[in-house]
Amino acid sequence: MRDPEIIEEIEWQFALGQSRHAAMTAVGYRQEQTLARWLRRHNRPDLAIRFEENH
């Protein structure tokens, strides 16, 4: 997946009411913190914080 596709898929998963784990799995990430850092580097702190909750 290209970067915009990853962000779009995460947004879509959350719009469907899916869990963080489901969104993470859909884009091929296994660790929440790794995906959160990637999202911050791509200027999406609004999504990153959803993967940082409870950590």
C-alpha distances in whole Angstrom, upper triangle without the diagonal:
4,7,8,6,6,10,10,10,12,14,14,15,18,19,20,22,19,20,18,18,16,14,13,13,10,8,9,12,15,17,18,19,16,14,17,17,14,14,18,17,14,18,17,20,20,17,18,22,21,19,22,25,27,27
4,6,5,6,9,10,11,13,14,15,17,19,20,21,23,21,22,20,20,19,16,15,15,13,10,12,14,17,19,19,20,17,14,17,16,13,13,16,15,12,15,15,18,19,17,17,21,21,20,23,25,28,27
4,5,5,6,9,10,11,13,14,16,17,19,20,22,20,20,18,19,18,15,14,15,14,10,12,13,17,17,17,17,14,12,14,13,10,10,12,11,8,11,11,15,16,14,14,18,18,17,20,23,26,25
4,5,5,6,9,10,11,12,14,16,16,18,20,19,20,18,19,18,15,15,16,14,11,14,15,19,20,18,19,17,14,15,16,12,11,14,13,9,12,11,15,15,13,15,18,18,18,21,23,26,26
4,5,5,6,9,10,10,12,14,15,16,18,17,18,17,18,16,12,13,14,11,9,12,14,17,19,18,19,17,14,16,17,13,12,16,15,12,15,13,17,17,14,16,19,18,18,21,23,26,26
4,5,5,6,9,10,11,13,14,15,17,15,16,14,14,13,10,10,11,9,6,9,10,14,15,14,16,14,10,12,14,10,10,13,13,11,13,11,14,14,11,13,16,15,14,17,20,23,22
4,5,5,6,9,10,11,12,14,16,15,15,13,15,14,10,11,13,11,9,12,12,16,16,14,16,14,11,11,13,10,8,11,12,9,10,8,11,11,9,10,14,13,13,16,18,21,21
4,5,5,6,9,10,10,12,14,14,15,14,16,14,11,12,14,11,10,14,15,18,19,17,19,18,14,15,17,14,12,15,16,12,13,11,14,13,11,13,16,15,16,19,20,24,24
4,5,5,6,9,10,11,12,11,13,12,13,11,7,9,11,7,7,11,12,15,17,15,18,17,13,15,17,14,13,16,17,14,16,13,16,15,12,14,16,14,14,18,20,22,23
4,5,5,6,9,10,11,9,10,9,10,9,5,7,10,8,7,11,11,14,14,12,15,14,10,11,14,12,10,14,15,13,14,11,13,12,8,10,13,11,11,14,16,19,19
4,6,5,6,9,10,10,11,11,13,12,8,11,13,11,11,15,15,17,18,15,17,17,13,14,16,15,12,15,17,14,14,11,13,10,8,11,13,11,13,16,17,20,21
4,5,5,6,9,9,11,12,13,11,8,12,13,10,11,15,16,18,19,17,20,20,16,17,19,18,15,18,20,17,18,14,16,14,12,15,16,14,15,19,19,22,23
4,5,5,7,5,8,8,10,7,5,9,10,8,10,13,14,16,17,15,18,18,14,15,19,17,15,18,20,18,19,15,17,15,11,14,15,12,13,17,17,19,21
4,5,5,5,7,8,10,9,7,10,12,11,12,15,15,17,17,15,17,18,15,15,18,17,15,17,20,18,18,14,15,12,10,12,13,10,11,15,15,17,19
4,5,7,10,11,14,12,10,14,15,14,15,18,19,20,21,18,21,22,18,18,21,20,17,20,22,20,19,16,17,14,12,15,16,13,15,18,18,21,23
4,6,9,11,13,11,10,14,15,13,15,18,19,20,21,19,22,23,19,20,23,22,19,22,25,22,22,19,20,17,15,18,18,15,16,20,19,21,23
4,7,9,12,10,10,13,14,13,16,18,18,19,20,17,20,22,19,19,22,22,19,22,25,23,23,19,19,16,14,16,16,13,14,18,16,18,21
4,7,8,6,7,10,11,10,13,15,15,16,17,15,18,19,16,17,20,20,18,21,23,22,22,18,19,16,13,15,16,12,13,16,15,17,19
4,5,5,6,9,10,11,13,14,14,14,14,12,15,17,14,15,18,18,17,19,22,21,21,18,18,16,13,14,14,10,10,13,12,13,15
4,5,5,6,9,10,11,12,11,11,10,8,11,13,10,11,15,15,13,16,19,18,19,15,15,13,10,10,11,7,6,10,10,12,13
4,5,5,6,9,10,10,9,8,9,8,12,13,11,12,16,16,15,18,20,20,21,18,18,17,13,13,14,11,9,12,12,13,14
4,5,5,6,9,10,10,10,12,11,15,15,13,14,18,17,16,19,21,20,22,18,19,18,14,15,16,12,11,15,15,16,17
4,5,5,7,9,9,10,11,10,13,13,10,12,15,14,13,16,18,17,18,15,16,14,11,12,13,11,10,14,14,16,17
4,5,6,6,5,7,8,7,10,10,7,10,13,12,12,15,16,16,17,15,15,15,11,11,13,11,9,12,14,16,15
4,5,5,6,7,9,10,13,12,10,13,16,15,15,18,19,19,21,18,19,19,15,15,17,14,12,16,17,18,18
4,6,8,10,12,13,16,15,12,15,17,15,15,19,20,18,20,18,19,18,15,16,18,15,14,18,19,21,21
4,6,9,11,12,14,12,9,13,14,12,12,16,16,15,17,15,17,17,13,14,17,15,13,17,19,21,20
4,7,10,11,13,11,10,13,15,12,14,17,17,17,19,18,19,20,16,15,18,17,14,17,19,21,20
4,6,8,10,8,6,10,12,10,12,15,15,15,18,16,17,18,14,13,16,14,11,14,16,18,17
4,7,9,8,8,11,13,13,14,17,18,18,21,19,19,20,16,14,16,15,11,14,16,16,15
4,6,5,7,9,10,11,13,15,16,17,19,17,17,18,15,12,14,13,9,11,13,13,12
4,5,5,6,9,10,11,12,14,15,17,14,13,14,11,9,10,9,5,7,9,11,9
4,5,5,6,9,10,11,12,14,15,14,12,14,12,9,10,10,7,6,10,11,9
4,5,5,6,9,10,11,13,15,14,13,15,13,10,12,13,9,10,13,15,12
4,5,5,6,9,10,11,12,11,11,13,10,7,10,10,7,9,13,15,13
4,5,5,6,9,10,11,9,8,10,8,4,7,8,6,7,10,13,11
4,5,5,6,9,10,10,9,12,10,7,10,12,9,9,13,15,13
4,5,5,6,9,9,10,12,10,8,12,13,11,12,15,18,16
4,5,5,6,5,6,9,7,5,9,10,10,11,14,17,16
4,5,5,5,5,9,8,6,9,11,11,11,14,17,16
4,6,8,9,12,11,10,13,15,14,14,18,21,19
4,6,8,11,10,10,13,15,14,16,19,22,21
4,6,9,9,9,12,14,14,15,18,21,20
4,5,6,6,9,11,12,13,15,19,18
4,5,5,6,9,10,10,12,16,15
4,6,6,7,10,11,12,15,16
4,5,5,7,9,11,14,15
4,5,5,6,9,13,12
4,5,5,6,10,10
4,6,6,9,10
4,6,8,8
4,6,6
4,5
4
